[in-house]
Amino acid sequence: MSNKLVFLTKESPVLWRVTFNNPPVNIFGPKTIPQLNEILSQIESDEQLKVVVFDSAIDGFFMTHYDFLSPAEETNSLPPGPTGLLPWPDMLVRLSRAPVVSIAKIRGRATGCGSELALACDMRFASREKTIMGHFEVGAGIVPGGAPMARLPRLIGRGRAMEVFMGADDIPGDLVERYGYVNRSLPDAELDAFVDLLAKRIASFDKQALCDTKRFVDVASLPSDYEAGAEMVVCYASIGRPETQRRIKLLLDRGLHKAGDVETRLGYHVGQLGKE
């Protein structure tokens, strides 16, 4: 079997597509990081590229949580990125600042790492019927690590962000639009055509105008590198706590990492952990 988990499709010199394909539920982990980093380096350096669309090949899953089954040394051995941050926040910071327009096309669950990647993109569009977003981590005893606390309150406000993080529940496609978590939720049958049309429209514009405009929007909206880096450090520390390990084990025993009800309704299942 191929160990390729992230696929780059160059639809044209100015429009690329990055597709996550890690069945059965698109878990993100230490094997995915180098592959995504290689693609991100190409995105940063290509002089013609204007638009990148991120999507998924896995039905029902855009991207979910980090890989809890991989040995810790696999993650700890990955070197910091060019920003000096740990690999995951490094890539998210670089994506937000890359001289291209990034679009997340979300069909399925974008929770944990999937939400963090979507938040790092310039725009997010979701299937109204099939999208689930959110951050389950606090319910499992984990502090989210990919800078969602730095990004999400800037999008949806403090109160709603607190609801997302502290409630640790699944948020459906219609509500993520109402909260401003995504730009728009569209009927699933219309999502592909809408994103394709918008991506091609933007790709037809002058790259210098796109880059300069994005740079000034970034000044007004992006968190500092410190915010992004600090969250990841605290995330790693939280995973090692005994209570967190107990909760993760309960989830694994119930079917975390496997196709089935736990991954499909993770928000529900983390809400049951404190009752045991």
Steps between C-alpha positions, in 0.01 A plus 500: 500500500616853430611709796396819325239682708494846338462548127584810299316557173615790282180578316675787327812709565291741709259258676600198709305251711624326815303188593521306828459125461567301818220243533287421678450834682780736382695507824795742496835397643879482478490317168280771348708794619806455271277444196295813566815697578653407164188621320487818707859580405400473134200727562720764664762502225300469178496836322194432285267340753208712619239270660513173696190298591519247785256209493461133590467170317341328802122498515375663818840629619686815398763445772459389860725489805866420550624142502486379862638157410828611346804476731578835662857489368368516141353841573777618732770416245355734237713815481359852543397677183643814338311723744669328795166362615414134544403336167120526514467865610791585270311373197178673602678834547675464166176407323325809632784722380575325171479726193198313368128489580413182693150352507375211715220305333345309789283197448483282810660534843754780545571462868822532698781527245247533219348808659849641561597459136173656385550795735850556359358527146389836364145378434281206600197360315299208632238247399188593695382141534830318549729732694576466870752736662621556851760423764441193715837528677400655834250217545791256472719700738709654221581863430462558122841556344480640146420859600118481485473711817705766324292490182140405576411787740615743232245345264195430716552697823604394848168360621439273205865389497468407867190298413693314231800420721336445838193324362728266301205395286431450130373807314296433183538671164214748533619621841865543401380746236275684745789533744743622233724194543488466118433752224197310374326167533352393170274210399732207447405469133612861443826503699742375233374730227502803729855447626631417152346813352632724779848345487525546123368855525764594759768319299421722203599814693844663524723319750666815631164655578391182677820477707504865604134490600546181702804647674299794636209276603753286687622802698149558626401142568778243556623398847865531591739208468524495880131425536521217248812348652395519864178309441686203354739480795212496748316246282790253520519544875127442541508172308746355751281558805359184664138614474543579133657161436208336680249682282689424179514132597125495556447649155741253341324210673170624358634524144700820454723479190257258333210551266189501713286689747778647717669676209166595345359642825814590693335801662236276652751244626734745673192628682452155651852461640439694821212270584727197535 
